[in-house]
Each structure stands twice: as structure tokens, then as C-alpha cells.
Amino acid sequence: MSKLVLVLNCGSSSLKFAIVDAENGAEHLTGLAECLQLPEARIKWKLDGSKHEAQLGNGAAHEEALAFMVETILASKPELADNLAAIGHRIVHGGEQFTQSALICEKVLKGIEDAATFAPLHNPAHIIGIKAAQKAFPSLKNVAVFDTAFHQSMPEEAYLYALPYKLYKEHGIRRYGAHGTSHRFIAREAAERLGKSQDELNIINCHLGNGASVCAIKNGQSVDTSMGLTPLEGLVMGTRSGDIDPAIVFHLHDALGYSVDQINTMLTKESGLLGLTEVTSDCRFVEDNYGEKEEATRAMDVFCHRLAKYVAGYTASMEGRLDAIVFTGGIGENSAPIREMVLERLSIFGIKVDSDANLKARFGGEGVITTADSNIPAIVISTNEELVIAEDTAQLAEL
């Protein structure tokens, strides 16, 4: 029986898609529809090693993007369409209701809608994607894979905020985390590479991209993570501030006259590397101009300081044994300078960087980037969220 899974990741104005063989991880199709609901809506895809691009038309939305994929892309490769066995959806927020992936039904859809209050940009888009997929492929089962599910193992001491407890009891205000699908994949891969069973694995995983988070994984389970109620908390990110003094919000509003909407936009879309450089959210600019341009140096130093501080703090959750520090995600897998600067700040733990190995571990290169006598190894591992989604989908759809 075919185990080809269509993996969908619907953002507020984008639709990322892939067809993955859940048995061996082979990707037969990858693509991205972007600028949806805008005049420049377009779609890019890679099929059989060839890259393609097309305009979707003024204001095209998720439904039109999925229709194009079915009627144009898959129509050119009917054997792919004929062998699709199920559809897996990445869901950013599942609240407390979902501790694992779930076969989509009306109850699950309602749960995704209920959690939209914590992910107002993403969850409504996920629902649109699910309904569009059900319409396009009425005979296929759909599975929801939640970014928050892996973190449901966190203890109360890690997920509670020091706010009136009734806010948690009545409104679910707590730490939920994100990037759980990536952190789960890395836990599995790291255990294999370290020759340990996953339930004995203690690592700190740094998922670094335009969005970034750290996860403390003890005995194979998430016990703490840097993102909070929403993906705004924690590390310095491309355009997100990460941790700030909450009173800054009141000062911006009361003393400087910013509206709540303006503050929200500032913290989510105008801060992070973009805010610190005043030029760009692109980490490559920061890396390439470090030590030469003041704005790049400033941004890099703040980014690395914050990350190192989180990693050091999460050693408190390891109960005396840390098997490895792992770097993954677009920045984590490719930025040798950031990895080195972060690890140098952690030298108190006896961590020693192997500069040559660190330079080689880029652009698909992986492996240990510390010396043989380093007290704690640091490893670069490429993440694969699509594979996890495909595997969960295949299991729940009973392929």
C-alpha cells in the first residue's frame, strides 16, 4: 500500500506543500504558494529535480493555490496524485487539548478553532487549508500534527507564569511552546547518533531560523522551552523581540502614545534582528558584517548573548547530565559564526569548539562541532518536520 502523504503547512498568506513517502522519507514534490490574497500571489515548486514558478492571479487565496497544485502540478504527474494516501497538516497551536497528533474530525476542527485565540494568524489559515484539502481530496483522511503537542510533557514549574492562577484555570494562559515537531525529530535523531535510547536522552536543542526556540529535553521529553503562550517569547528572532520587560508595553502606550495594534506590530514584525539593525531581518547580513558594521555587530551580540543565556539556564533541568547541545533550523544548520560565539560563551561548562568541524557543518553538512576533549559535545543536525508529519499521518490513517 502506498505511503505517499501530502504535507500542508498553511500560513496566513502562504501555503507550503510537499509529497513525502512516509516509509523512506523521499520527497517527490515540494513547493510554496506565497503572497496569497495579494495582487502578486504566486506559486513555486520543485518536481523531479526541475524548478517551476507561476502566477496565481490577483488575490488568489489558499483554495486557489491548492486547486492549482491539483489541476496543474499533479495533473502533470498523475501517478503521484493516484498514489496519494493521506494528508498531514502542520498546526501551530493545539492548546492543552492535544498532546499528540490527531485524525481530523469535527471535534478536532473545533479544538483548532478554540486554540486560535493564541495563534490568530495561523490557526484560522490551518482550518482553511484543511477544508480546502477535504474538498480537493474527499476520499483521503486528514491528520493534524500540532507544534505544541511535544511540549505538553513540561512540568507545571516550567509552563506556569507567576500571574494570578485563575488566568490559567479559566483562560488557559500558560507556556505552550512551538517548533515541537522539529524538537521531537531532533530528539529521535540525536539519540540515534549518540547511541542512546531516546528515553535516556538529555539534550538542549536550539532550533534557529527566522523564528527560533530552545528546548530542554530530558529523558527524551520536553521539560522546558523558550517560546511561551505564543511564539513571541524567548530568543531574539528575525522580526520578533523575544523576551522584554512587560512594562515596556505600558510605557509605549502611556508615555509614547503607541496604540495596542502598533505595539503588537512592533513586537512581532519590526523587532528582533530587524529592529536591532534597522536594516534587515536577514541573519546573513548580520553574520557577514559582524565587526565591520555597528548595526550588525550589535544585533549579533544580542542574539548570541540571549541564546547562550537560555542554553546555560536549561542545564538546571538536566539533573547533572547533559548529553549534547544541538543546533538545527536554517540558522542553526548554516551559521558557523553564531554557533561558535554561543558555545564560547558557554566555556564555563568545558565546551571546546572545533573550528574546522564547525565550518564543515554547513549547507547540508552535519556532525559534531566540538573537540574530542570537550566536556559536552555540540552537534549540528538537519531537521525534517515534513517527515515527522508524514509519519504521524501514515500511522493515524493506518496506511
C-alpha positions as CSV (number, residue, x, y, z in Angstrom):
1,M,0.0,0.0,0.0
2,S,1.2,3.5,-0.9
3,K,2.5,5.7,2.0
4,L,2.7,8.9,0.0
5,V,1.5,11.8,2.2
6,L,0.6,15.3,1.1
7,V,2.0,17.6,3.8
8,L,0.5,21.0,4.1
9,N,1.6,24.0,6.2
10,C,-0.8,26.9,5.8
11,G,0.3,30.3,7.0
12,S,-1.7,33.5,7.0
13,S,-0.6,34.4,3.5
14,S,1.3,31.2,2.4
15,L,0.9,27.5,1.7
16,K,3.9,25.3,1.9
17,F,3.4,21.8,0.5
18,A,5.3,18.5,-0.1
19,I,4.6,15.0,-1.0
20,V,6.6,12.7,1.2
21,D,7.0,8.9,1.3
22,A,6.4,8.2,5.0
23,E,8.3,4.9,4.6
24,N,11.6,6.2,3.4
25,G,11.4,10.0,3.7
26,A,11.7,10.6,0.0
27,E,10.3,14.0,-1.2
28,H,8.6,13.7,-4.6
29,L,7.3,17.3,-4.7
30,T,8.0,20.4,-2.7
31,G,6.5,23.9,-3.2
32,L,5.4,27.2,-1.8
33,A,2.5,29.4,-2.6
34,E,3.1,32.9,-1.2
35,C,1.7,36.4,-1.2
36,L,-1.8,34.9,-1.1
37,Q,-4.7,37.3,-1.2
38,L,-2.4,39.9,-2.7
39,P,-2.0,41.1,-6.3
40,E,1.4,39.3,-6.7
41,A,0.1,35.9,-5.4
42,R,2.4,33.2,-6.9
43,I,3.5,29.6,-6.5
44,K,6.9,27.9,-6.8
45,W,7.5,24.2,-6.9
46,K,10.2,21.6,-7.5
47,L,9.2,18.3,-9.2
48,D,11.6,15.6,-10.5
49,G,14.6,18.0,-9.9
50,S,13.1,20.8,-12.0
51,K,12.1,24.2,-10.6
52,H,8.9,25.9,-11.8
53,E,7.1,29.1,-10.9
54,A,3.7,30.6,-11.9
55,Q,1.4,33.5,-11.0
56,L,-1.8,32.5,-9.3
57,G,-3.8,35.6,-10.2
58,N,-4.8,38.8,-8.3
59,G,-5.9,38.0,-4.8
60,A,-5.7,34.2,-5.1
61,A,-6.1,32.5,-1.7
62,H,-5.3,29.1,-0.2
63,E,-8.2,27.4,-2.1
64,E,-6.8,28.6,-5.5
65,A,-3.3,27.6,-4.6
66,L,-4.4,24.1,-3.7
67,A,-6.5,23.9,-6.8
68,F,-3.5,24.9,-8.9
69,M,-1.5,22.2,-7.2
70,V,-4.1,19.5,-8.0
71,E,-5.2,20.7,-11.5
72,T,-1.8,21.8,-12.9
73,I,1.1,20.3,-10.9
74,L,-0.3,16.9,-10.0
75,A,-2.0,16.7,-13.4
76,S,1.4,16.7,-15.0
77,K,2.4,13.7,-12.8
78,P,-0.8,11.6,-12.4
79,E,1.0,8.7,-10.8
80,L,1.7,11.0,-7.8
81,A,-2.0,12.0,-7.5
82,D,-3.2,8.5,-7.9
83,N,-1.0,7.2,-5.1
84,L,-1.6,9.9,-2.5
85,A,-2.8,8.0,0.6
86,A,-3.4,10.7,3.2
87,I,-2.9,14.4,4.0
88,G,-1.0,15.7,7.0
89,H,-1.4,19.3,8.3
90,R,1.1,21.3,10.5
91,I,-0.9,23.0,13.2
92,V,0.8,25.8,15.1
93,H,-1.3,25.7,18.3
94,G,-3.3,22.9,19.8
95,G,-3.7,24.4,23.3
96,E,-3.9,21.9,26.2
97,Q,-6.4,19.7,24.4
98,F,-3.9,18.0,22.0
99,T,-1.0,16.1,23.5
100,Q,-0.4,14.2,20.3
101,S,-1.3,14.2,16.6
102,A,-5.0,13.5,15.8
103,L,-7.1,12.3,12.9
104,I,-9.2,15.3,11.8
105,C,-12.9,15.2,12.6
106,E,-15.4,17.9,13.6
107,K,-14.3,17.7,17.2
108,V,-10.6,18.2,16.2
109,L,-11.5,21.1,13.9
110,K,-13.4,22.7,16.9
111,G,-10.3,22.3,19.0
112,I,-8.1,24.0,16.4
113,E,-10.7,26.8,16.3
114,D,-10.7,27.2,20.1
115,A,-6.9,27.4,20.1
116,A,-7.0,30.2,17.5
117,T,-7.1,32.8,20.3
118,F,-3.4,32.0,20.9
119,A,-2.5,31.8,17.2
120,P,-4.8,34.2,15.4
121,L,-2.7,34.4,12.3
122,H,-2.0,30.7,11.9
123,N,-4.9,28.5,13.2
124,P,-7.6,30.1,11.0
125,A,-5.3,29.6,8.0
126,H,-4.9,25.9,9.0
127,I,-8.6,25.5,9.1
128,I,-8.9,27.0,5.6
129,G,-6.2,24.6,4.4
130,I,-7.9,21.5,6.0
131,K,-11.3,22.4,4.4
132,A,-9.7,23.0,1.0
133,A,-7.8,19.7,1.2
134,Q,-11.0,17.8,2.2
135,K,-12.7,19.4,-0.8
136,A,-9.9,18.6,-3.2
137,F,-9.3,15.1,-1.9
138,P,-12.7,13.9,-0.4
139,S,-11.6,10.3,-0.1
140,L,-8.4,10.9,1.8
141,K,-8.0,11.0,5.6
142,N,-6.6,14.2,7.1
143,V,-4.3,14.3,10.2
144,A,-3.4,17.3,12.4
145,V,0.2,17.4,13.8
146,F,0.5,20.0,16.5
147,D,3.6,22.1,17.1
148,T,2.6,22.4,20.8
149,A,2.0,18.7,21.4
150,F,5.6,17.7,22.2
151,H,5.8,20.3,25.0
152,Q,2.7,19.0,26.8
153,S,5.1,16.9,28.9
154,M,6.5,20.1,30.5
155,P,6.1,20.1,34.3
156,E,3.9,22.8,36.0
157,E,7.0,24.6,37.2
158,A,8.1,25.2,33.6
159,Y,4.8,26.1,32.0
160,L,3.1,28.3,34.6
161,Y,3.6,32.1,34.6
162,A,3.7,33.9,38.0
163,L,0.3,35.5,37.3
164,P,-3.0,35.1,39.2
165,Y,-3.6,31.3,39.0
166,K,-7.2,31.8,37.8
167,L,-5.9,33.1,34.5
168,Y,-4.5,29.6,33.9
169,K,-7.5,27.8,35.3
170,E,-10.1,29.9,33.5
171,H,-8.4,31.1,30.4
172,G,-5.5,28.6,29.7
173,I,-2.8,31.3,30.0
174,R,0.5,29.3,30.3
175,R,3.6,28.4,28.3
176,Y,2.8,26.2,25.3
177,G,5.9,26.5,23.2
178,A,6.3,25.9,19.5
179,H,8.6,24.1,17.0
180,G,7.6,20.9,18.8
181,T,7.6,18.8,15.6
182,S,11.2,19.9,15.0
183,H,12.3,19.3,18.6
184,R,10.7,15.9,18.5
185,F,12.6,14.9,15.3
186,I,15.9,16.1,16.7
187,A,15.4,14.1,20.0
188,R,15.0,11.0,17.9
189,E,18.0,11.8,15.6
190,A,20.2,12.8,18.5
191,A,19.5,9.6,20.4
192,E,20.5,7.6,17.4
193,R,23.7,9.5,16.8
194,L,24.7,9.4,20.4
195,G,24.0,5.7,20.7
196,K,21.4,6.1,23.4
197,S,17.7,5.2,23.8
198,Q,15.5,8.2,23.5
199,D,14.1,7.8,27.0
200,E,17.6,8.2,28.4
201,L,18.5,11.3,26.2
202,N,19.3,14.6,27.8
203,I,19.9,17.4,25.3
204,I,19.3,21.1,24.8
205,N,18.1,21.7,21.2
206,C,18.5,25.1,19.5
207,H,16.0,25.5,16.6
208,L,17.3,28.7,15.0
209,G,15.5,30.2,12.0
210,N,13.5,33.4,11.3
211,G,11.5,32.0,14.3
212,A,13.7,30.5,17.0
213,S,13.4,28.5,20.1
214,V,15.4,26.4,22.6
215,C,14.0,23.2,24.1
216,A,15.3,21.3,27.2
217,I,14.8,17.6,26.5
218,K,15.2,15.3,29.5
219,N,14.7,11.5,29.1
220,G,13.5,12.2,25.6
221,Q,10.7,14.6,26.7
222,S,10.3,18.3,26.6
223,V,10.7,19.8,30.1
224,D,11.1,23.5,29.2
225,T,11.1,25.7,26.1
226,S,11.7,29.3,25.3
227,M,8.5,30.2,23.4
228,G,5.5,30.8,25.6
229,L,1.8,31.4,25.3
230,T,2.7,32.5,21.8
231,P,5.8,32.2,19.6
232,L,6.7,35.8,20.6
233,E,8.5,34.9,23.8
234,G,12.1,33.8,24.2
235,L,15.0,34.3,21.8
236,V,15.8,37.2,19.5
237,M,14.3,36.3,16.2
238,G,14.1,37.8,12.7
239,T,11.4,40.3,13.4
240,R,10.2,39.2,16.8
241,S,11.5,40.7,20.0
242,G,11.6,37.7,22.2
243,D,11.8,38.4,26.0
244,I,11.2,42.0,27.1
245,D,10.2,43.7,30.3
246,P,6.3,43.7,30.1
247,A,6.3,47.2,31.5
248,I,7.8,48.4,28.1
249,V,4.3,47.8,26.6
250,F,2.7,50.2,29.2
251,H,5.4,52.8,28.6
252,L,5.0,52.6,24.8
253,H,1.2,53.1,25.3
254,D,1.0,55.5,28.1
255,A,4.1,57.7,27.7
256,L,4.8,57.4,24.0
257,G,1.3,57.2,22.6
258,Y,1.5,53.9,20.7
259,S,-1.7,52.1,20.1
260,V,-2.1,48.4,21.1
261,D,-2.1,47.4,17.5
262,Q,1.1,49.4,16.8
263,I,2.8,47.8,19.8
264,N,1.7,44.3,18.6
265,T,3.1,45.1,15.1
266,M,6.3,46.4,16.5
267,L,7.0,43.4,18.7
268,T,6.1,40.8,16.1
269,K,7.2,42.4,12.8
270,E,9.6,45.3,13.5
271,S,11.8,44.0,16.3
272,G,14.4,41.2,16.6
273,L,17.3,41.4,14.1
274,L,15.3,43.9,12.0
275,G,14.8,46.2,15.0
276,L,18.4,46.0,16.2
277,T,20.0,46.5,12.7
278,E,17.3,49.0,11.5
279,V,18.1,47.4,8.1
280,T,17.1,43.8,7.7
281,S,15.9,40.6,9.5
282,D,18.3,38.5,7.4
283,C,20.8,36.8,9.7
284,R,23.3,36.5,6.7
285,F,23.7,40.3,6.8
286,V,24.4,40.3,10.5
287,E,26.9,37.4,10.1
288,D,28.7,38.9,7.0
289,N,29.1,42.3,8.5
290,Y,30.0,41.4,12.1
291,G,32.8,43.5,13.4
292,E,32.6,45.9,10.4
293,K,29.2,47.5,10.7
294,E,28.0,48.7,14.1
295,E,24.4,47.6,13.5
296,A,25.4,44.0,12.5
297,T,27.7,43.7,15.5
298,R,25.1,45.0,17.9
299,A,22.5,42.5,16.6
300,M,24.8,39.5,16.6
301,D,26.0,40.2,20.1
302,V,22.4,40.5,21.5
303,F,21.3,37.4,19.6
304,C,24.1,35.2,20.8
305,H,24.0,36.5,24.4
306,R,20.3,35.7,24.6
307,L,20.7,32.2,23.2
308,A,23.7,31.3,25.4
309,K,21.8,32.6,28.4
310,Y,18.9,30.3,27.6
311,V,21.2,27.2,27.0
312,A,23.0,27.8,30.3
313,G,19.7,28.2,32.1
314,Y,18.3,25.0,30.8
315,T,21.2,23.0,32.2
316,A,19.3,23.4,35.5
317,S,16.7,21.0,34.1
318,M,19.2,18.2,33.2
319,E,19.8,16.9,36.8
320,G,23.5,16.6,36.4
321,R,23.9,15.1,32.9
322,L,23.8,16.9,29.5
323,D,24.5,14.6,26.6
324,A,24.7,17.3,23.9
325,I,23.8,20.7,22.7
326,V,22.2,20.5,19.3
327,F,21.8,23.2,16.6
328,T,19.2,22.9,13.9
329,G,17.0,25.1,11.7
330,G,18.1,27.4,8.9
331,I,20.5,29.5,11.1
332,G,21.4,26.6,13.4
333,E,22.4,24.4,10.5
334,N,24.3,27.0,8.5
335,S,25.8,29.8,10.7
336,A,29.2,28.6,11.9
337,P,30.0,32.1,13.5
338,I,26.8,32.1,15.6
339,R,27.3,28.6,16.8
340,E,30.9,29.4,17.7
341,M,30.1,32.6,19.5
342,V,27.3,30.9,21.5
343,L,29.5,28.0,22.5
344,E,32.4,30.2,23.5
345,R,30.0,32.0,25.9
346,L,29.4,28.5,27.5
347,S,33.1,27.8,28.1
348,I,32.4,27.5,31.8
349,F,30.9,24.1,31.1
350,G,34.2,22.9,29.5
351,I,32.9,23.2,25.9
352,K,35.6,23.5,23.3
353,V,34.7,24.3,19.7
354,D,36.5,22.5,16.8
355,S,36.6,25.4,14.3
356,D,37.3,23.2,11.3
357,A,34.5,20.8,12.0
358,N,32.2,23.8,12.7
359,L,33.0,25.3,9.3
360,K,32.3,22.0,7.5
361,A,28.9,21.6,9.2
362,R,27.0,23.9,6.9
363,F,24.8,23.7,3.8
364,G,23.7,20.1,4.5
365,G,26.9,19.1,6.4
366,E,26.2,17.7,9.8
367,G,28.1,16.3,12.8
368,V,29.9,17.1,16.0
369,I,31.5,20.5,16.1
370,T,33.4,20.3,19.3
371,T,36.8,18.7,20.1
372,A,37.2,15.2,21.5
373,D,38.1,16.6,24.9
374,S,35.1,18.9,25.2
375,N,33.1,18.2,28.3
376,I,29.8,18.4,26.3
377,P,29.5,17.7,22.6
378,A,27.7,20.1,20.3
379,I,26.1,18.6,17.2
380,V,24.6,20.0,14.0
381,I,21.6,18.0,12.8
382,S,19.3,19.0,9.9
383,T,15.7,19.0,11.0
384,N,12.9,17.4,9.0
385,E,9.4,18.4,10.2
386,E,7.8,17.2,7.0
387,L,8.9,13.6,7.6
388,V,7.5,13.6,11.2
389,I,4.2,14.9,9.8
390,A,4.2,12.3,7.1
391,E,5.0,9.5,9.6
392,D,2.3,10.6,12.1
393,T,-0.2,10.9,9.2
394,A,0.6,7.4,7.9
395,Q,0.2,5.9,11.4
396,L,-3.1,7.5,12.2
397,A,-4.5,7.0,8.7
398,E,-3.5,3.3,9.1
399,L,-1.5,3.2,5.8
